[in-house]
């Protein structure tokens, strides 16, 4: 059996275990403290939801500077 087949078999078995115990899992989750329940749900979601990756912009941001600071024109005039 090659590695991908082994992984698929394990994945199928785990999915079956979860499916067969969904009701108990739901009860167990409800018994957790809110912070623990959130933590657990976030952990489980990693296996269900697609992972988002940060995107790095390759464009540079150019900010034009004024030729002079207008406040310097009025210094000492008061």
ABEGO torsion letter per residue (X at the ends): XBAAAAAAAAAAAAAAAAAAAAAAAAAAAAABBAAAAAAAAAAAAAAABBBBBBBBBABBBBBBBBABBAAAAABGAX
